[in-house]
Amino acid sequence: MLLLLLSAFIIFLYCFGLFNFFTVFIVRIYNMTTTSKDYCISSTKEIEAIPIGSSIVNCGGQITKIYDTNKKITLICACTEGSVFVVTAFKKNSKTKYFEDCSPGSIVSFFALKSQRFNLERFDGKTFYKTPFNFEFIYMQHSKYKVFEKSSKKFLLFAT
């Protein structure tokens, strides 16, 4: 019976195009629960598999640039292949502090982000940030991140 339910669930995921997202999600949950200090940088395929509008996105990358303004802070992070994705945190007030311990070259892992399509009428983020993706990740109240040292031997540095 359990095997039948599992098979039906997998068929359901395939029918709605969610199988890749679900497998990436399971791998990310596994990585969050491991005790290893090193975390994997996301690949371009993993980022592409994320459905827009999802609020359970987990990913990792190497910070290449940081844009900090009064209203928001944006991190540009590199995937394993060198393509970049965008993570933005909106500041609620002047006391709100995000990503203080992040610097270019650092490896960062994000948990429970929201994926949101760029609003082309207001701002063409895909062109401005030179990313292959049509969306950015939004850092929410329940989101978490973890920063790893620049000198980690497992990672190829894109930022200099």
Contact map, one row per residue, 1 for C-alpha under 8 A:
1111100000000000000000000000000000000000000000000000000000000000000000000000000000000000000000000000000000000000000000000000000000000000000000000000000000000000
1111110000000000000000000000000000000000000000000000000000000000000000000000000000000000000000000000000000000000000000000000000000000000000000000000000000000000
1111111000000000000000000000000000000000000000000000000000000000000000000000000000000000000000000000000000000000000000000000000000000000000000000000000000000000
1111111100000000000000000000000000000000000000000000000000000000000000000000000000000000000000000000000000000000000000000000000000000000000000000000000000000000
1111111110000000000000000000000000000000000000000000000000000000000000000000000000000000000000000000000000000000000000000000000000000000000000000000000000000000
0111111111000000000000000000000000000000000000000000000000000000000000000000000000000000000000000000000000000000000000000000000000000000000000000000000000000000
0011111111100000000000000000000000000000000000000000000000000000000000000000000000000000000000000000000000000000000000000000000000000000000000000000000000000000
0001111111110000000000000000000000000000000000000000000000000000000000000000000000000000000000000000000000000000000000000000000000000000000000000000000000000000
0000111111111000000000000000000000000000000000000000000000000000000000000000000000000000000000000000000000000000000000000000000000000000000000000000000000000000
0000011111111100001000000000000000000000000000000000000000000000000000000000000000000000000000000000000000000000000000000000000000000000000000000000000000000000
0000001111111110000000000000000000000000000000000000000000000000000000000000000000000000000000000000000000000000000000000000000000000000000000000000000000000000
0000000111111111000000000000000000000000000000000000000000000000000000000000000000000000000000000000000000000000000000000000000000000000000000000000000000000000
0000000011111111111001000000000000000000000000000000000000000000000000000000000000000000000000000000000000000000000000000000000000000000000000000000000000000000
0000000001111111111000000000000000000000000000000000000000000000000000000000000000000000000000000000000000000000000000000000000000000000000000000000000000000000
0000000000111111110000000000000000000000000000000000000000000000000000000000000000000000000000000000000000000000000000000000000000000000000000000000000000000000
0000000000011111111000000000000000000000000000000000000000000000000000000000000000000000000000000000000000000000000000000000000000000000000000000000000000000000
0000000000001111111100000000000000000000000000000000000000000000000000000000000000000000000000000000000000000000000000000000000000000000000000000000000000000000
0000000000001111111111000000000000000000000000000010000000000000000000000000000000000000000000000000000000000000000000000000000000000000000000000000000000000000
0000000001001101111111100000000000000000000000000000000000000000000000000000000000000000000000000000000000000000000000000000000000000000000000000000000000000000
0000000000000000111111110000000000000000000000001000000000000000000000000000000000000000000000000000000000000000000000000000000000000000000000000000000000000000
0000000000000000011111111000000000000000000001001110000000000000000000000000000000000000000000000000000000000000000000000000000000000000000000000000000000000000
0000000000001000011111111100000000000000000000000000000000000000000000000000000000000000000000000000000000000000000000000000000000000000000000000000000000000000
0000000000000000001111111110000000000000000000000000000000000000000000000000000000000000000000000000000000000000000000000000000000000000000000000000000000000000
0000000000000000000111111111000000000000000001001000000000000000000000000000000000000000000000000000000000000000000000000000000000000000000000000000000000000000
0000000000000000000011111111100000000000000000000000000011000000000000000000000000000000000000000000000000000000000000000000000000000000000000000000000000000000
0000000000000000000001111111110000000000000000000000000000000000000000000000000000000000000000000000000000000000000000000000000000000000000000000000000000000000
0000000000000000000000111111111000000000000000000000000000000000000000000000000000000000000000000000000000000000000000000000000000000000000000000000000000000000
0000000000000000000000011111111100000000000000000000000001100000000000000000000000000000000000000000000000000000000000000000000000000000000000000000000000000000
0000000000000000000000001111111110000000000000000000000000000000000000000000000000000000000000000000000000000000000000000000000000000000000000000000000000000000
0000000000000000000000000111111111000000000000000000000000000000000000000000000000000000000000000000000000000000000000000000000000000000000000000000000000000000
0000000000000000000000000011111111000010000000000000000000000000000000000000000000000000000000000000000000000000000000000000000000000000000000000000000000000000
0000000000000000000000000001111111000000000000000000000000000000000000000000000000000000000000000000000000000000000000000000000000000000000000000000000000000000
0000000000000000000000000000111111100000000000000000000000000000000000000000000000000000000000000000000000000000000000000000000000000000000000000000000000000000
0000000000000000000000000000011111110000000000000000000000000000000000000000000000000000000000000000000000000000000000000000000000000000000000000000000000000000
0000000000000000000000000000000011111000000000000000000000000000000000000000000000000000000000000000000000000000000000000000000000000000000000000000000000000000
0000000000000000000000000000000001111110000000000000000000000000000000000000000000000000000000000000000000000000000000000000000000000000000000000000000000000000
0000000000000000000000000000000000111110000000000000000000000000000000000000000000000000000000000000000000000000000000000000000000000000000000000000000000000000
0000000000000000000000000000000000011111000000000000000000000000000000000000000000000000000000000000000000000000000000000000000000000000000000000001000101000000
0000000000000000000000000000001000011111100000000000000000010000000000000000000000000000000000000000000000001000000000000000000000000000000000000000000000000000
0000000000000000000000000000000000000111110000000000000000011000000000000000000000000000000000000000000000000000000000000000000000000000000000000000000000000000
0000000000000000000000000000000000000011111000000000000000111100000000000000001100000000000000000000000000101000000000000000000000000000000000000000000000100000
0000000000000000000000000000000000000001111101100000000000111000000000000000001100000000000000000000000000000000000000000000000000000000000000000000000000000000
0000000000000000000000000000000000000000111111100000000000000000000000000000001110000000000000000000000000000000000000000000000000000000000000000000000000000000
0000000000000000000000000000000000000000011111110000000000000000000000000000001110100000000000000000000000000000000000000000000000000000000000000000000000000000
0000000000000000000000000000000000000000001111111000000000000000000000000000000000000000000000000000000000000000000000000000000000000000000000000000000000000000
0000000000000000000010010000000000000000011111111100000000000000000000000000000000000000000000000000000000000000000000000000000000000000000000000000000000000000
0000000000000000000000000000000000000000011111111100000000100000000000000000000000000000000000000000000000000000000000000000000000000000000000000000000000000000
0000000000000000000000000000000000000000000111111110000000000000000000000000000000000000000000000000000000000000000000000000000000001000000000000000000000000000
0000000000000000000110010000000000000000000011111110000000000000000000000000000000000000000000000000000000000000000000000000000000000000000000000000000000000000
0000000000000000000010000000000000000000000001111111010010000000000000000000000000000000000000000000000000000000001000000000000000000000000000000000000000000000
0000000000000000010010000000000000000000000000011111110000000000000000000000000000000000000000000000000000000000001000000000000000000000000000000000000000000000
0000000000000000000000000000000000000000000000000111110000000000000000000000000000000000000000000000000000000000001110000000000000000010000000000000000000000000
0000000000000000000000000000000000000000000000000011111000000000000000000000000000000000000000000000000000000000011110000000000000000000000000000000000000000000
0000000000000000000000000000000000000000000000000111111110000000000000000000000000000000000000000000000000000000011100000000000000000000000000000000000000000000
0000000000000000000000000000000000000000000000000000111110000000000000000000000000000000000000000000000000000001111000000000000000000000000000000000000000000000
0000000000000000000000000000000000000000000000000000011111000000000000000000000000000000000000000000000000000011110000000000000000000000000000000000000000000000
0000000000000000000000001000000000000000000000000100011111100000000000000000000000000000000000000000000000000111111000000000000000000000000000000000000000000000
0000000000000000000000001001000000000000000000000000000111110000000000000000000000000000000000000000000000001111100000000000000000000000000000000000000000000000
0000000000000000000000000001000000000000110000100000000011111000000000000000000000000000000000000000000000001110000000000000000000000000000000000000000000000000
0000000000000000000000000000000000000011110000000000000001111100000000000000001000000000000000000000000000111100000000000000000000000000000000000000000000000000
0000000000000000000000000000000000000001110000000000000000111110000000000000111100000000000000000000000000111000000000000000000000000000000000000000000000000000
0000000000000000000000000000000000000000100000000000000000011111000000000000111000000000000000000000000111110000000000000000000000000000000000000000000000001110
0000000000000000000000000000000000000000000000000000000000001111110000000011110000000000000000000000011111110000000000000000000000000000000000000000000000000010
0000000000000000000000000000000000000000000000000000000000000111110000000011110000000000000000000000000110000000000000000000000000000000000000000000000000000110
0000000000000000000000000000000000000000000000000000000000000011111000000011100000000000000000000000000100000000000000000000000000000000000000000000000000000000
0000000000000000000000000000000000000000000000000000000000000011111100001111000000000000000000000000001100000000000000000000000000000000000000000000000000000000
0000000000000000000000000000000000000000000000000000000000000000111110001110000000000000000000000000000000000000000000000000000000000000000000000000000000000000
0000000000000000000000000000000000000000000000000000000000000000011111011100000000000000000000000000000000000000000000000000000000000000000000000000000000000000
0000000000000000000000000000000000000000000000000000000000000000001111111000000000000000000000000000000000000000000000000000000000000000000000000000000000000000
0000000000000000000000000000000000000000000000000000000000000000000111110000000000000000001001000000000000000000000000000000000000000000000000000000000000000000
0000000000000000000000000000000000000000000000000000000000000000000011111000000000000000011100000000000000000000000000000000000000000000000000000000000000000000
0000000000000000000000000000000000000000000000000000000000000000000111111100000000000001111000000000000000000000000000000000000000000000000000000000000000000000
0000000000000000000000000000000000000000000000000000000000000000011110111110000000000001111000000100000000000000000000000000000000000000000000000000000000000000
0000000000000000000000000000000000000000000000000000000000000000011100011111000000000111100000000000000000000000000000000000000000000000000000000000000000000000
0000000000000000000000000000000000000000000000000000000000000011111000001111100000000111000000000000000000000000000000000000000000000000000000000000000000000000
0000000000000000000000000000000000000000000000000000000000000011110000000111110000011110000000000000000000000000000000000000000010000000000000000000000000000000
0000000000000000000000000000000000000000000000000000000000001111100000000011111000011110000000000000000000000000000000000000000000000000000000000000000000000000
0000000000000000000000000000000000000000000000000000000000001111000000000001111111111000000000000000000000000000000000000000000000000000000000000000000000000100
0000000000000000000000000000000000000000111100000000000000011100000000000000111111111000000000000000000000000000000000000000000000000000000000000000000000000000
0000000000000000000000000000000000000000111100000000000000001000000000000000011111100000000000000000000000000000000000000000000000000000000000000000000000000000
0000000000000000000000000000000000000000001100000000000000000000000000000000011111100000000000000000000000000000000000000000000000000000000000000000000000000000
0000000000000000000000000000000000000000000000000000000000000000000000000000011111110000000000000000000000000000000000000000000000000000000000000000000000000100
0000000000000000000000000000000000000000000100000000000000000000000000000000011111111000000000000000000000000000000000000000000000110000000000000000000000000000
0000000000000000000000000000000000000000000000000000000000000000000000000001111001111100000000000000000000000000000000000000000001110000000000000000000000000000
0000000000000000000000000000000000000000000000000000000000000000000000000001111000111110000000000000000000000000000000000000000000111001100000000000000000000000
0000000000000000000000000000000000000000000000000000000000000000000000000111100000011111000000000000000000000000000000000000000010100011100000000000000000000000
0000000000000000000000000000000000000000000000000000000000000000000000000111100000001111100000000000000000000000000000000000000000000001111000000000000000000000
0000000000000000000000000000000000000000000000000000000000000000000000011110000000000111110000000000000000000000000000000000000000000001111000000000000000000000
0000000000000000000000000000000000000000000000000000000000000000000000011100000000000011111000000100000000000000000000000000000000000000011100000000000000000000
0000000000000000000000000000000000000000000000000000000000000000000000111000000000000001111100000000000000000000000000000000000000000000001000000000000000000000
0000000000000000000000000000000000000000000000000000000000000000000001111000000000000000111111011100000000000000000000000000000000000000000000000000000000000000
0000000000000000000000000000000000000000000000000000000000000000000000100000000000000000011111010000000000000000000000000000000000000000000000000000000000000000
0000000000000000000000000000000000000000000000000000000000000000000000000000000000000000001111110000000000000000000000000000000000000000000000000000000000000000
0000000000000000000000000000000000000000000000000000000000000000000001000000000000000000001111110000000000000000000000000000000000000000000000000000000000000000
0000000000000000000000000000000000000000000000000000000000000000000000000000000000000000000011111000000000000000000000000000000000000000000000000000000000000000
0000000000000000000000000000000000000000000000000000000000000000000000000000000000000000001111111100000000000000000000000000000000000000000000000000000000000000
0000000000000000000000000000000000000000000000000000000000000000000000000000000000000000001000111111000000000000000000000000000000000000000000000000000000000000
0000000000000000000000000000000000000000000000000000000000000000000000001000000000000000101000011111000000000000000000000000000000000000000000000000000000000000
0000000000000000000000000000000000000000000000000000000000000000000000000000000000000000000000001111110000000000000000000000000000000000000000000000000000000000
0000000000000000000000000000000000000000000000000000000000000000000000000000000000000000000000001111110000000000000000000000000000000000000000000000000000000000
0000000000000000000000000000000000000000000000000000000000000000000000000000000000000000000000000011111000000000000000000000000000000000000000000010000000000000
0000000000000000000000000000000000000000000000000000000000000010000000000000000000000000000000000011111101010000000000000000000000000000000000000010000000000000
0000000000000000000000000000000000000000000000000000000000000010010000000000000000000000000000000000111111000000000000000000000000000000000000000000000000000000
0000000000000000000000000000000000000000000000000000000000000111110000000000000000000000000000000000011111000000000000000000000000000000000000000000000000000011
0000000000000000000000000000000000000000000000000000000000000111000000000000000000000000000000000000001111100000000000000000000000000000000000000000010000001111
0000000000000000000000000000000000000000000000000000000000000110000000000000000000000000000000000000011111110000000000000000000000000000000000000011110000000000
0000000000000000000000000000000000000000100000000000000000011110000000000000000000000000000000000000000011111000000000000000000000000000000000000011110000000000
0000000000000000000000000000000000000000000000000000000000011110000000000000000000000000000000000000010001111100000000000000000000000000000000001111000000000000
0000000000000000000000000000000000000010100000000000000001111000000000000000000000000000000000000000000000111110000000000000000000000000000000001110000000000000
0000000000000000000000000000000000000000000000000000000011110000000000000000000000000000000000000000000000011111100000000000000000000000000000111100000000000000
0000000000000000000000000000000000000000000000000000000111100000000000000000000000000000000000000000000000001111100000000000000000000000000000111000000000000000
0000000000000000000000000000000000000000000000000000001111000000000000000000000000000000000000000000000000000111110000000000000000000000001101110000000000000000
0000000000000000000000000000000000000000000000000000001111000000000000000000000000000000000000000000000000000111111000000000000000000000111100110000000000000000
0000000000000000000000000000000000000000000000000000111110000000000000000000000000000000000000000000000000000001111100000000000000000000111100000000000000000000
0000000000000000000000000000000000000000000000000111111010000000000000000000000000000000000000000000000000000000111110000000000000000011110000000000000000000000
0000000000000000000000000000000000000000000000000001110000000000000000000000000000000000000000000000000000000000011111000000000000000011110000000000000000000000
0000000000000000000000000000000000000000000000000001100000000000000000000000000000000000000000000000000000000000001111100000000000000111000000000000000000000000
0000000000000000000000000000000000000000000000000000000000000000000000000000000000000000000000000000000000000000000111110011110000000111000000000000000000000000
0000000000000000000000000000000000000000000000000000000000000000000000000000000000000000000000000000000000000000000011111111100000000000000000000000000000000000
0000000000000000000000000000000000000000000000000000000000000000000000000000000000000000000000000000000000000000000001111111100000000000000000000000000000000000
0000000000000000000000000000000000000000000000000000000000000000000000000000000000000000000000000000000000000000000000111111000000000000000000000000000000000000
0000000000000000000000000000000000000000000000000000000000000000000000000000000000000000000000000000000000000000000000111111000000000000000000000000000000000000
0000000000000000000000000000000000000000000000000000000000000000000000000000000000000000000000000000000000000000000001111111100000000000000000000000000000000000
0000000000000000000000000000000000000000000000000000000000000000000000000000000000000000000000000000000000000000000001111111111100000000000000000000000000000000
0000000000000000000000000000000000000000000000000000000000000000000000000000000000000000000000000000000000000000000001110011111111100000000000000000000000000000
0000000000000000000000000000000000000000000000000000000000000000000000000000000000000000000000000000000000000000000001000001111111111110000000000000000000000000
0000000000000000000000000000000000000000000000000000000000000000000000000000000000000000000000000000000000000000000000000001111111100000000000000000000000000000
0000000000000000000000000000000000000000000000000000000000000000000000000000000000000000000000000000000000000000000000000001111111000000000000000000000000000000
0000000000000000000000000000000000000000000000000000000000000000000000000001000000000100000000000000000000000000000000000000111111100000000000000000000000000000
0000000000000000000000000000000000000000000000000000000000000000000000000000000000010000000000000000000000000000000000000000111111110000000000000000000000000000
0000000000000000000000000000000000000000000000000000000000000000000000000000000000111100000000000000000000000000000000000000111011111100000000000000000000000000
0000000000000000000000000000000000000000000000000000000000000000000000000000000000111000000000000000000000000000000000000000010001111100000000000000000000000000
0000000000000000000000000000000000000000000000010000000000000000000000000000000000001000000000000000000000000000000000000000010000111111000000000000000000000000
0000000000000000000000000000000000000000000000000000000000000000000000000000000000000000000000000000000000000000000011000000010000111111000000000000000000000000
0000000000000000000000000000000000000000000000000001000000000000000000000000000000000100000000000000000000000000001111000000010000001111100000000000000000000000
0000000000000000000000000000000000000000000000000000000000000000000000000000000000001111000000000000000000000000001111000000000000001111110000000000000000000000
0000000000000000000000000000000000000000000000000000000000000000000000000000000000001111000000000000000000000000111100000000000000000011111000000000000000000000
0000000000000000000000000000000000000000000000000000000000000000000000000000000000000011100000000000000000000000111100000000000000000001111100000000000000000000
0000000000000000000000000000000000000000000000000000000000000000000000000000000000000011110000000000000000000001110000000000000000000000111110100000000000000000
0000000000000000000000000000000000000000000000000000000000000000000000000000000000000000100000000000000000000001110000000000000000000000011111100000000000000000
0000000000000000000000000000000000000000000000000000000000000000000000000000000000000000000000000000000000000000000000000000000000000000001111100000000000000000
0000000000000000000000000000000000000000000000000000000000000000000000000000000000000000000000000000000000000001000000000000000000000000000111110000000000000000
0000000000000000000000000000000000000000000000000000000000000000000000000000000000000000000000000000000000000111100000000000000000000000001111111000000000000000
0000000000000000000000000000000000000000000000000000000000000000000000000000000000000000000000000000000000000111100000000000000000000000000001111100000000000000
0000000000000000000000000000000000000000000000000000000000000000000000000000000000000000000000000000000000011110000000000000000000000000000000111110000000000000
0000000000000000000000000000000000000000000000000000000000000000000000000000000000000000000000000000000000011100000000000000000000000000000000011111000000000000
0000000000000000000000000000000000000000000000000000000000000000000000000000000000000000000000000000110001111000000000000000000000000000000000001111100000000000
0000000000000000000000000000000000000100000000000000000000000000000000000000000000000000000000000000000001110000000000000000000000000000000000000111110100000000
0000000000000000000000000000000000000000000000000000000000000000000000000000000000000000000000000000000001100000000000000000000000000000000000000011111100000000
0000000000000000000000000000000000000000000000000000000000000000000000000000000000000000000000000000000011100000000000000000000000000000000000000001111100001000
0000000000000000000000000000000000000000000000000000000000000000000000000000000000000000000000000000000000000000000000000000000000000000000000000000111110000000
0000000000000000000000000000000000000100000000000000000000000000000000000000000000000000000000000000000000000000000000000000000000000000000000000001111111100000
0000000000000000000000000000000000000000000000000000000000000000000000000000000000000000000000000000000000000000000000000000000000000000000000000000001111110000
0000000000000000000000000000000000000100000000000000000000000000000000000000000000000000000000000000000000000000000000000000000000000000000000000000000111110000
0000000000000000000000000000000000000000100000000000000000000000000000000000000000000000000000000000000000000000000000000000000000000000000000000000000111111000
0000000000000000000000000000000000000000000000000000000000000000000000000000000000000000000000000000000000000000000000000000000000000000000000000000000011111100
0000000000000000000000000000000000000000000000000000000000000100000000000000000000000000000000000000000010000000000000000000000000000000000000000000010000111111
0000000000000000000000000000000000000000000000000000000000000101000000000000010001000000000000000000000010000000000000000000000000000000000000000000000000011111
0000000000000000000000000000000000000000000000000000000000000111000000000000000000000000000000000000000110000000000000000000000000000000000000000000000000001111
0000000000000000000000000000000000000000000000000000000000000000000000000000000000000000000000000000000110000000000000000000000000000000000000000000000000001111
